Amino acid sequence: MDRLKHSGFYKLKFFISPEEFKDVLKLFEQKQAQFSLTNYAQTKHDQTQVYETYEKFYQYFITQEKPDYHPFFVYSISVTADKESSGFFVRNESIRFPYLRQWAEDELPYIMFSLPKGFQIDLEDEKGKYYIYEDIREHQPLTYTFFNEVANNIKKITTPLRFFAHAEDALQEQKPPVRISKAAMNDMMDSWIFKKYKLVTNNK
């Protein structure tokens, strides 16, 4: 039961412009964060490579014509603050929306920034070794504070994403748990995906 007690993640889902993302990266730079791809080799990327990867991911969704590559943005991030070593995760995910009588074949993008709620404690008793998860806020307060610092920085420049999609015979408002910046929304409104599905938004 204890293992499940602090399961799950603190999460923030967002979509911002590359220039705005560059400002977020500066927060990680101050913490000397290490960005690693989630491949077998755990390939490390510097800030410039991380920015370029995000920019390519972003461009896919805001261009006039649909590009012929598949975008992705997935990293594990390790940060050391004083004696705390912590791991964050960022990955691209997507929002499904209706189009006429089915789901649209394309999806809208967002990035999920997350931190595990649990801190693994290794224990041992007469039955052998085992572990439990305890509250990361108690064991790694600096890590939790930094997560909030990044999240609040993003929240300041974003608002909840709201848009209307063409459901069966009427426009239907979509309210995904995703935040978007004004700059990103303006770019997206002229994109191939908005034109293809005739999406409408009040975010300006």
LOLODO-588046 format. One line per 3 residues: their letters; for each residue x, y, z of N, C-alpha, C, O. Coordinates in nm, 3 decimals, padded with zeros to 5 digits. Layout:
BEGIN
a> X:Y:Z:X:Y:Z:X:Y:Z:X:Y:Z | ...;
This chain:
BEGIN
mdr> 00.083:-00.120:00.000:00.000:00.000:00.000:00.087:00.126:00.000:00.057:00.224:-00.068 | 00.197:00.121:00.079:00.286:00.237:00.086:00.347:00.271:-00.048:00.375:00.387:-00.078 | 00.368:00.168:-00.129:00.430:00.192:-00.259:00.342:00.282:-00.346:00.392:00.360:-00.428;
lkh> 00.212:00.270:-00.327:00.120:00.349:-00.409:00.091:00.486:-00.348:00.035:00.574:-00.414 | 00.129:00.503:-00.223:00.092:00.622:-00.149:00.140:00.751:-00.217:00.066:00.849:-00.225 | 00.263:00.749:-00.265:00.317:00.869:-00.330:00.349:00.843:-00.477:00.447:00.894:-00.532;
sgf> 00.264:00.763:-00.539:00.285:00.733:-00.681:00.234:00.851:-00.764:00.167:00.940:-00.713 | 00.267:00.848:-00.891:00.222:00.954:-00.980:00.326:01.064:-00.996:00.439:01.053:-00.949 | 00.284:01.169:-01.065:00.377:01.276:-01.101:00.313:01.413:-01.080:00.192:01.430:-01.094;
ykl> 00.396:01.510:-01.046:00.357:01.649:-01.062:00.378:01.681:-01.210:00.481:01.647:-01.267 | 00.279:01.746:-01.271:00.286:01.766:-01.416:00.246:01.908:-01.455:00.164:01.972:-01.390 | 00.306:01.953:-01.563:00.260:02.074:-01.629:00.262:02.047:-01.778:00.362:02.002:-01.833;
kff> 00.148:02.075:-01.844:00.137:02.052:-01.988:00.126:02.188:-02.057:00.041:02.270:-02.021 | 00.212:02.211:-02.157:00.217:02.344:-02.216:00.268:02.340:-02.360:00.323:02.240:-02.406 | 00.248:02.453:-02.429:00.303:02.473:-02.564:00.340:02.620:-02.575:00.253:02.707:-02.568;
isp> 00.470:02.648:-02.594:00.519:02.786:-02.600:00.613:02.799:-02.720:00.658:02.699:-02.776 | 00.643:02.922:-02.757:00.730:02.945:-02.872:00.875:02.910:-02.838:00.911:02.905:-02.720 | 00.958:02.885:-02.938:01.100:02.856:-02.912:01.171:02.966:-02.834:01.253:02.938:-02.748;
eef> 01.139:03.093:-02.864:01.203:03.204:-02.790:01.164:03.199:-02.643:01.247:03.224:-02.555 | 01.039:03.168:-02.616:00.994:03.157:-02.476:01.057:03.034:-02.410:01.090:03.036:-02.292 | 01.073:02.930:-02.488:01.135:02.808:-02.435:01.282:02.834:-02.399:01.334:02.777:-02.303;
kdv> 01.345:02.921:-02.476:01.485:02.955:-02.448:01.499:03.017:-02.309:01.596:02.991:-02.238 | 01.402:03.099:-02.271:01.404:03.160:-02.138:01.386:03.054:-02.028:01.447:03.063:-01.922 | 01.302:02.955:-02.055:01.283:02.845:-01.959:01.414:02.766:-01.944:01.451:02.725:-01.834;
lkl> 01.482:02.745:-02.056:01.609:02.671:-02.052:01.713:02.739:-01.964:01.798:02.673:-01.904 | 01.706:02.872:-01.956:01.803:02.946:-01.873:01.791:02.906:-01.726:01.890:02.907:-01.653 | 01.670:02.872:-01.682:01.651:02.827:-01.544:01.728:02.697:-01.520:01.787:02.678:-01.414;
feq> 01.725:02.609:-01.620:01.798:02.482:-01.607:01.948:02.504:-01.617:02.027:02.433:-01.554 | 01.986:02.603:-01.696:02.129:02.633:-01.712:02.188:02.675:-01.577:02.300:02.638:-01.543 | 02.111:02.754:-01.502:02.157:02.798:-01.369:02.180:02.680:-01.276:02.265:02.687:-01.186;
kqa> 02.106:02.572:-01.297:02.118:02.453:-01.212:02.216:02.351:-01.271:02.233:02.242:-01.217 | 02.280:02.388:-01.383:02.374:02.298:-01.452:02.309:02.163:-01.481:02.366:02.057:-01.457 | 02.188:02.170:-01.534:02.112:02.049:-01.565:02.173:01.972:-01.681:02.230:02.032:-01.773;
qfs> 02.161:01.841:-01.676:02.206:01.753:-01.784:02.084:01.699:-01.856:01.996:01.638:-01.795 | 02.079:01.721:-01.988:01.968:01.670:-02.069:02.014:01.544:-02.142:02.115:01.546:-02.212 | 01.940:01.436:-02.126:01.976:01.310:-02.192:01.858:01.258:-02.274:01.744:01.261:-02.228;
ltn> 01.888:01.212:-02.394:01.786:01.144:-02.473:01.752:01.013:-02.403:01.834:00.958:-02.329 | 01.632:00.964:-02.426:01.592:00.841:-02.358:01.624:00.718:-02.442:01.553:00.617:-02.436 | 01.731:00.727:-02.521:01.773:00.610:-02.599:01.864:00.521:-02.514:01.896:00.554:-02.400;
yaq> 01.904:00.409:-02.570:01.985:00.312:-02.495:02.117:00.373:-02.449:02.166:00.342:-02.341 | 02.174:00.460:-02.532:02.304:00.520:-02.501:02.292:00.639:-02.406:02.393:00.692:-02.360 | 02.167:00.683:-02.378:02.146:00.800:-02.293:02.228:00.921:-02.344:02.296:00.989:-02.267;
tkh> 02.220:00.944:-02.473:02.298:01.051:-02.538:02.270:01.186:-02.474:02.154:01.227:-02.461 | 02.375:01.255:-02.434:02.359:01.386:-02.371:02.353:01.497:-02.476:02.426:01.494:-02.576 | 02.266:01.593:-02.453:02.254:01.710:-02.539:02.283:01.835:-02.459:02.243:01.847:-02.343;
dqt> 02.354:01.930:-02.522:02.375:02.058:-02.455:02.254:02.148:-02.479:02.161:02.112:-02.551 | 02.257:02.267:-02.418:02.142:02.358:-02.427:02.107:02.394:-02.571:01.989:02.403:-02.607 | 02.208:02.414:-02.654:02.185:02.449:-02.794:02.112:02.337:-02.867:02.018:02.362:-02.942;
qvy> 02.156:02.214:-02.844:02.090:02.099:-02.910:01.947:02.081:-02.860:01.858:02.047:-02.938 | 01.926:02.103:-02.731:01.790:02.091:-02.675:01.700:02.196:-02.739:01.586:02.167:-02.777 | 01.751:02.318:-02.751:01.675:02.426:-02.814:01.643:02.393:-02.959:01.529:02.412:-03.003;
ety> 01.741:02.345:-03.032:01.720:02.312:-03.174:01.618:02.200:-03.191:01.538:02.201:-03.284 | 01.622:02.103:-03.100:01.525:01.993:-03.106:01.385:02.045:-03.080:01.289:02.004:-03.147 | 01.373:02.135:-02.983:01.241:02.192:-02.955:01.192:02.275:-03.073:01.075:02.269:-03.112;
ekf> 01.282:02.353:-03.130:01.246:02.439:-03.243:01.193:02.355:-03.360:01.095:02.392:-03.424 | 01.259:02.244:-03.387:01.214:02.157:-03.497:01.078:02.096:-03.465:00.992:02.085:-03.553 | 01.059:02.056:-03.340:00.930:02.003:-03.296:00.820:02.109:-03.315:00.713:02.080:-03.368;
yqy> 00.849:02.230:-03.272:00.753:02.341:-03.279:00.718:02.375:-03.424:00.601:02.393:-03.458 | 00.821:02.383:-03.508:00.800:02.422:-03.647:00.705:02.327:-03.721:00.630:02.369:-03.809 | 00.710:02.201:-03.684:00.624:02.101:-03.749:00.477:02.143:-03.742:00.401:02.124:-03.837;
fit> 00.439:02.200:-03.628:00.297:02.228:-03.605:00.254:02.368:-03.647:00.134:02.396:-03.651 | 00.348:02.456:-03.677:00.307:02.594:-03.708:00.331:02.633:-03.853:00.300:02.745:-03.893 | 00.387:02.543:-03.932:00.411:02.575:-04.073:00.281:02.571:-04.154:00.180:02.518:-04.110;
qek> 00.288:02.630:-04.273:00.170:02.635:-04.361:00.140:02.499:-04.423:00.024:02.461:-04.441 | 00.248:02.426:-04.456:00.233:02.293:-04.517:00.286:02.188:-04.420:00.388:02.209:-04.354 | 00.218:02.076:-04.412:00.258:01.971:-04.320:00.395:01.914:-04.360:00.411:01.866:-04.472;
pdy> 00.495:01.919:-04.269:00.628:01.866:-04.302:00.626:01.714:-04.317:00.531:01.647:-04.277 | 00.733:01.660:-04.376:00.737:01.515:-04.400:00.827:01.442:-04.300:00.884:01.338:-04.331 | 00.839:01.497:-04.180:00.912:01.426:-04.075:00.820:01.413:-03.954:00.721:01.485:-03.942;
hpf> 00.855:01.323:-03.865:00.773:01.305:-03.744:00.845:01.373:-03.627:00.957:01.335:-03.595 | 00.783:01.472:-03.563:00.852:01.547:-03.459:00.850:01.476:-03.324:00.754:01.407:-03.291 | 00.956:01.494:-03.247:00.953:01.444:-03.110:01.045:01.530:-03.024:01.139:01.592:-03.073;
fvy> 01.015:01.531:-02.895:01.096:01.607:-02.800:01.086:01.532:-02.667:00.989:01.550:-02.593 | 01.185:01.451:-02.638:01.182:01.366:-02.519:01.318:01.367:-02.452:01.419:01.330:-02.512 | 01.321:01.410:-02.326:01.446:01.412:-02.251:01.423:01.375:-02.105:01.319:01.405:-02.047;
sis> 01.522:01.308:-02.046:01.528:01.301:-01.901:01.629:01.409:-01.859:01.728:01.432:-01.928 | 01.602:01.474:-01.747:01.684:01.586:-01.702:01.733:01.558:-01.561:01.653:01.533:-01.471 | 01.862:01.562:-01.543:01.916:01.544:-01.408:01.972:01.676:-01.357:02.042:01.748:-01.428;
vta> 01.937:01.706:-01.233:01.976:01.832:-01.170:02.034:01.801:-01.032:01.979:01.719:-00.959 | 02.143:01.867:-00.999:02.200:01.852:-00.864:02.193:01.986:-00.794:02.252:02.084:-00.841 | 02.122:01.990:-00.682:02.112:02.112:-00.601:02.161:02.079:-00.461:02.101:01.997:-00.391;
dke> 02.269:02.144:-00.418:02.335:02.107:-00.293:02.364:01.957:-00.296:02.440:01.911:-00.381 | 02.304:01.882:-00.206:02.331:01.737:-00.204:02.217:01.658:-00.269:02.220:01.535:-00.270 | 02.118:01.728:-00.322:02.005:01.660:-00.386:02.033:01.633:-00.533:02.065:01.724:-00.609;
ssg> 02.020:01.508:-00.572:02.025:01.473:-00.715:01.885:01.433:-00.756:01.826:01.342:-00.697 | 01.833:01.499:-00.856:01.694:01.473:-00.891:01.676:01.455:-01.040:01.760:01.496:-01.120 | 01.565:01.394:-01.077:01.536:01.369:-01.217:01.400:01.423:-01.258:01.298:01.394:-01.195;
ffv> 01.401:01.500:-01.365:01.277:01.549:-01.425:01.262:01.483:-01.561:01.353:01.416:-01.610 | 01.147:01.504:-01.621:01.121:01.442:-01.750:01.042:01.540:-01.835:00.946:01.601:-01.787 | 01.080:01.555:-01.962:00.997:01.631:-02.057:00.973:01.545:-02.180:01.063:01.477:-02.230;
rne> 00.851:01.548:-02.227:00.821:01.471:-02.348:00.703:01.534:-02.421:00.616:01.596:-02.360 | 00.703:01.516:-02.553:00.589:01.565:-02.630:00.474:01.464:-02.623:00.494:01.343:-02.630 | 00.356:01.518:-02.610:00.234:01.438:-02.616:00.136:01.512:-02.706:00.171:01.614:-02.765;
sir> 00.014:01.462:-02.718:-00.077:01.527:-02.813:-00.222:01.522:-02.767:-00.262:01.440:-02.685 | -00.298:01.614:-02.824:-00.439:01.631:-02.789:-00.525:01.580:-02.903:-00.514:01.627:-03.016 | -00.611:01.486:-02.873:-00.707:01.439:-02.974:-00.826:01.534:-02.977:-00.863:01.593:-02.875;
fpy> -00.884:01.548:-03.093:-01.004:01.631:-03.104:-01.094:01.572:-03.212:-01.046:01.506:-03.304 | -01.224:01.596:-03.202:-01.317:01.538:-03.299:-01.313:01.614:-03.431:-01.285:01.734:-03.436 | -01.341:01.541:-03.538:-01.358:01.605:-03.669:-01.471:01.531:-03.740:-01.457:01.415:-03.778;
lrq> -01.582:01.602:-03.756:-01.704:01.543:-03.811:-01.747:01.424:-03.725:-01.779:01.445:-03.608 | -01.750:01.304:-03.775:-01.804:01.194:-03.694:-01.697:01.102:-03.636:-01.726:00.990:-03.593 | -01.574:01.149:-03.634:-01.467:01.064:-03.581:-01.356:01.150:-03.522:-01.367:01.273:-03.520;
wae> -01.249:01.086:-03.473:-01.135:01.162:-03.427:-01.054:01.209:-03.547:-01.040:01.137:-03.646 | -01.000:01.329:-03.538:-00.912:01.378:-03.644:-00.789:01.288:-03.652:-00.745:01.234:-03.551 | -00.734:01.272:-03.773:-00.617:01.184:-03.786:-00.489:01.252:-03.735:-00.391:01.184:-03.706;
del> -00.491:01.383:-03.725:-00.378:01.456:-03.667:-00.417:01.502:-03.526:-00.535:01.508:-03.492 | -00.316:01.535:-03.446:-00.341:01.580:-03.309:-00.261:01.706:-03.279:-00.157:01.730:-03.340 | -00.310:01.785:-03.186:-00.241:01.907:-03.147:-00.131:01.875:-03.045:-00.145:01.780:-02.968;
pyi> -00.023:01.952:-03.045:00.092:01.919:-02.961:00.091:01.985:-02.824:00.029:02.089:-02.803 | 00.162:01.923:-02.733:00.202:01.991:-02.610:00.323:01.918:-02.552:00.356:01.806:-02.591 | 00.388:01.985:-02.458:00.501:01.927:-02.386:00.457:01.901:-02.243:00.393:01.986:-02.181;
mfs> 00.490:01.784:-02.191:00.462:01.756:-02.051:00.592:01.758:-01.972:00.685:01.684:-02.001 | 00.597:01.844:-01.872:00.711:01.854:-01.781:00.668:01.788:-01.650:00.566:01.826:-01.593 | 00.744:01.690:-01.602:00.697:01.614:-01.486:00.807:01.582:-01.386:00.926:01.579:-01.419;
lpk> 00.763:01.557:-01.264:00.850:01.519:-01.152:00.779:01.412:-01.072:00.663:01.431:-01.036 | 00.845:01.298:-01.043:00.779:01.195:-00.962:00.743:01.247:-00.823:00.820:01.321:-00.762 | 00.625:01.209:-00.774:00.583:01.251:-00.640:00.653:01.169:-00.532:00.664:01.212:-00.417;
gfq> 00.699:01.051:-00.568:00.758:00.961:-00.470:00.910:00.962:-00.470:00.973:00.980:-00.574 | 00.967:00.943:-00.352:01.112:00.931:-00.337:01.139:00.790:-00.286:01.090:00.752:-00.179 | 01.216:00.713:-00.361:01.234:00.571:-00.327:01.327:00.554:-00.206:01.440:00.604:-00.204;
idl> 01.278:00.482:-00.107:01.356:00.448:00.011:01.379:00.297:00.010:01.284:00.219:00.012 | 01.505:00.256:00.007:01.538:00.113:00.008:01.545:00.063:00.152:01.613:00.122:00.236 | 01.474:-00.044:00.178:01.468:-00.102:00.313:01.499:-00.251:00.307:01.507:-00.310:00.199;
ede> 01.517:-00.310:00.424:01.543:-00.454:00.431:01.488:-00.508:00.562:01.503:-00.445:00.667 | 01.425:-00.623:00.556:01.380:-00.691:00.678:01.410:-00.840:00.665:01.485:-00.881:00.577 | 01.351:-00.919:00.753:01.383:-01.063:00.751:01.339:-01.132:00.622:01.389:-01.240:00.588;
kgk> 01.247:-01.071:00.551:01.201:-01.130:00.425:01.289:-01.088:00.307:01.275:-01.143:00.197 | 01.379:-00.992:00.328:01.466:-00.949:00.220:01.455:-00.799:00.194:01.397:-00.724:00.272 | 01.512:-00.760:00.082:01.514:-00.617:00.047:01.381:-00.575:-00.018:01.319:-00.651:-00.092;
yyi> 01.342:-00.454:00.011:01.223:-00.398:-00.054:01.235:-00.246:-00.050:01.332:-00.193:00.005 | 01.139:-00.177:-00.108:01.144:-00.032:-00.106:01.004:00.025:-00.090:00.904:-00.040:-00.120 | 01.000:00.147:-00.043:00.874:00.220:-00.036:00.897:00.359:-00.097:01.011:00.403:-00.113;
yed> 00.789:00.424:-00.130:00.799:00.561:-00.180:00.750:00.656:-00.071:00.642:00.636:-00.015 | 00.829:00.757:-00.043:00.788:00.861:00.050:00.776:00.993:-00.026:00.821:01.004:-00.140 | 00.718:01.092:00.038:00.688:01.221:-00.026:00.816:01.292:-00.067:00.902:01.321:00.017;
ire> 00.829:01.320:-00.196:00.951:01.385:-00.245:00.967:01.525:-00.185:01.079:01.576:-00.176 | 00.856:01.587:-00.146:00.865:01.723:-00.089:00.940:01.723:00.043:01.001:01.823:00.081 | 00.935:01.610:00.115:01.006:01.600:00.242:01.153:01.563:00.222:01.240:01.611:00.294;
hqp> 01.179:01.479:00.123:01.316:01.429:00.102:01.397:01.517:00.007:01.520:01.526:00.019 | 01.329:01.581:-00.086:01.400:01.668:-00.181:01.326:01.800:-00.198:01.272:01.828:-00.305 | 01.323:01.881:-00.092:01.248:02.007:-00.100:01.301:02.102:-00.206:01.224:02.175:-00.268;
lty> 01.432:02.102:-00.230:01.489:02.191:-00.331:01.444:02.150:-00.471:01.419:02.235:-00.557 | 01.435:02.019:-00.493:01.388:01.967:-00.621:01.245:02.009:-00.648:01.210:02.055:-00.757 | 01.161:01.993:-00.545:01.020:02.029:-00.559:01.006:02.180:-00.582:00.923:02.224:-00.662;
tff> 01.087:02.258:-00.511:01.086:02.404:-00.528:01.125:02.444:-00.670:01.066:02.534:-00.729 | 01.226:02.375:-00.723:01.270:02.407:-00.859:01.163:02.370:-00.962:01.141:02.444:-01.058 | 01.096:02.257:-00.942:00.986:02.219:-01.032:00.881:02.331:-01.034:00.834:02.371:-01.140;
nev> 00.846:02.381:-00.916:00.747:02.488:-00.908:00.796:02.617:-00.971:00.719:02.691:-01.031 | 00.924:02.643:-00.957:00.982:02.764:-01.016:00.968:02.760:-01.169:00.927:02.859:-01.230 | 01.001:02.645:-01.228:00.987:02.630:-01.373:00.840:02.637:-01.414:00.804:02.706:-01.509;
ann> 00.755:02.564:-01.340:00.612:02.561:-01.372:00.550:02.701:-01.363:00.473:02.740:-01.450 | 00.584:02.774:-01.259:00.527:02.909:-01.242:00.577:03.004:-01.350:00.504:03.093:-01.394 | 00.701:02.985:-01.391:00.757:03.067:-01.499:00.677:03.046:-01.627:00.648:03.142:-01.699;
ikk> 00.643:02.921:-01.655:00.564:02.889:-01.775:00.420:02.938:-01.760:00.361:02.988:-01.856 | 00.364:02.923:-01.641:00.225:02.966:-01.619:00.208:03.116:-01.641:00.103:03.161:-01.686 | 00.312:03.193:-01.607:00.303:03.339:-01.622:00.284:03.382:-01.767:00.225:03.487:-01.793;
itt> 00.334:03.303:-01.860:00.326:03.344:-02.001:00.223:03.262:-02.080:00.218:03.270:-02.203 | 00.143:03.183:-02.010:00.045:03.098:-02.079:-00.094:03.113:-02.018:-00.111:03.161:-01.906 | -00.193:03.070:-02.095:-00.331:03.062:-02.047:-00.386:02.926:-02.091:-00.328:02.863:-02.180;
plr> -00.495:02.880:-02.031:-00.551:02.750:-02.073:-00.588:02.750:-02.221:-00.647:02.845:-02.272 | -00.553:02.644:-02.290:-00.586:02.631:-02.432:-00.735:02.600:-02.448:-00.787:02.505:-02.389 | -00.800:02.681:-02.528:-00.941:02.659:-02.559:-00.959:02.673:-02.710:-00.913:02.770:-02.770;
ffa> -01.025:02.575:-02.771:-01.050:02.587:-02.915:-01.178:02.511:-02.949:-01.226:02.428:-02.873 | -01.232:02.543:-03.067:-01.354:02.478:-03.113:-01.322:02.388:-03.231:-01.255:02.428:-03.326 | -01.372:02.265:-03.224:-01.353:02.169:-03.332:-01.488:02.133:-03.392:-01.592:02.144:-03.327;
hae> -01.484:02.090:-03.517:-01.608:02.053:-03.585:-01.648:01.911:-03.548:-01.598:01.814:-03.606 | -01.737:01.899:-03.452:-01.792:01.769:-03.417:-01.901:01.738:-03.521:-01.901:01.797:-03.629 | -01.989:01.650:-03.490:-02.084:01.601:-03.591:-02.148:01.711:-03.675:-02.128:01.717:-03.796;
dal> -02.223:01.798:-03.612:-02.290:01.902:-03.691:-02.279:02.040:-03.628:-02.355:02.131:-03.661 | -02.183:02.056:-03.537:-02.168:02.186:-03.472:-02.026:02.203:-03.419:-01.953:02.106:-03.401 | -01.989:02.326:-03.395:-01.860:02.352:-03.332:-01.869:02.312:-03.184:-01.965:02.346:-03.115;
qeq> -01.770:02.242:-03.138:-01.771:02.192:-03.000:-01.644:02.241:-02.930:-01.533:02.218:-02.978 | -01.662:02.308:-02.817:-01.544:02.362:-02.747:-01.462:02.249:-02.684:-01.516:02.158:-02.622 | -01.332:02.259:-02.700:-01.238:02.162:-02.643:-01.163:02.231:-02.529:-01.115:02.343:-02.543;
kpp> -01.153:02.161:-02.415:-01.088:02.219:-02.297:-00.981:02.123:-02.243:-00.997:02.069:-02.133 | -00.875:02.103:-02.317:-00.770:02.012:-02.270:-00.693:02.074:-02.152:-00.689:02.197:-02.140 | -00.633:01.994:-02.065:-00.557:02.047:-01.951:-00.417:02.093:-01.994:-00.316:02.049:-01.940;
vri> -00.416:02.182:-02.092:-00.291:02.229:-02.152:-00.290:02.381:-02.153:-00.393:02.445:-02.175 | -00.173:02.439:-02.127:-00.158:02.585:-02.132:-00.080:02.624:-02.257:00.009:02.552:-02.301 | -00.114:02.740:-02.313:-00.047:02.784:-02.436:-00.015:02.934:-02.426:-00.091:03.011:-02.366;
ska> 00.096:02.974:-02.483:00.132:03.117:-02.481:00.063:03.189:-02.597:00.019:03.128:-02.694 | 00.056:03.320:-02.584:-00.005:03.402:-02.688:00.072:03.387:-02.820:00.012:03.375:-02.927 | 00.205:03.387:-02.810:00.288:03.375:-02.931:00.264:03.242:-03.000:00.251:03.237:-03.123;
amn> 00.258:03.134:-02.922:00.236:03.001:-02.981:00.098:02.991:-03.043:00.081:02.930:-03.148 | -00.001:03.051:-02.978:-00.138:03.046:-03.031:-00.146:03.122:-03.162:-00.210:03.076:-03.257 | -00.082:03.238:-03.168:-00.083:03.316:-03.292:-00.018:03.239:-03.407:-00.067:03.243:-03.520;
dmm> 00.092:03.171:-03.377:00.158:03.089:-03.479:00.070:02.973:-03.524:00.060:02.943:-03.643 | 00.005:02.911:-03.428:-00.075:02.791:-03.457:-00.198:02.825:-03.541:-00.242:02.744:-03.622 | -00.253:02.942:-03.521:-00.375:02.980:-03.593:-00.354:02.985:-03.744:-00.450:02.972:-03.821;
dsw> -00.230:03.004:-03.787:-00.201:03.009:-03.931:-00.143:02.876:-03.984:-00.097:02.869:-04.097 | -00.147:02.774:-03.902:-00.080:02.648:-03.937:-00.166:02.557:-04.024:-00.287:02.576:-04.038 | -00.099:02.459:-04.082:-00.169:02.361:-04.167:-00.277:02.285:-04.090:-00.382:02.253:-04.146;
ifk> -00.250:02.256:-03.962:-00.344:02.172:-03.887:-00.473:02.250:-03.856:-00.582:02.192:-03.857 | -00.461:02.379:-03.828:-00.581:02.461:-03.804:-00.662:02.476:-03.932:-00.785:02.474:-03.929 | -00.592:02.493:-04.044:-00.661:02.508:-04.172:-00.729:02.378:-04.215:-00.843:02.377:-04.261;
kyk> -00.655:02.269:-04.199:-00.707:02.138:-04.243:-00.837:02.102:-04.172:-00.929:02.050:-04.235 | -00.845:02.131:-04.041:-00.962:02.091:-03.963:-01.054:02.208:-03.929:-01.150:02.194:-03.853 | -01.022:02.326:-03.987:-01.105:02.446:-03.966:-01.128:02.472:-03.816:-01.239:02.501:-03.773;
lvt> -01.020:02.462:-03.739:-01.030:02.486:-03.595:-01.045:02.636:-03.570:-00.996:02.720:-03.645 | -01.116:02.667:-03.462:-01.142:02.806:-03.426:-01.099:02.826:-03.281:-01.117:02.738:-03.197 | -01.041:02.944:-03.252:-00.998:02.968:-03.115:-01.029:03.110:-03.071:-01.039:03.202:-03.152;
nnk> -01.044:03.125:-02.938:-01.059:03.258:-02.879:-00.927:03.306:-02.819:-00.915:03.422:-02.781 | -00.829:03.215:-02.810:-00.699:03.254:-02.754:-00.627:03.347:-02.851:-00.595:03.309:-02.963 | -00.603:03.468:-02.806:-00.530:03.563:-02.892:-00.432:03.642:-02.807:-00.360:03.728:-02.859;
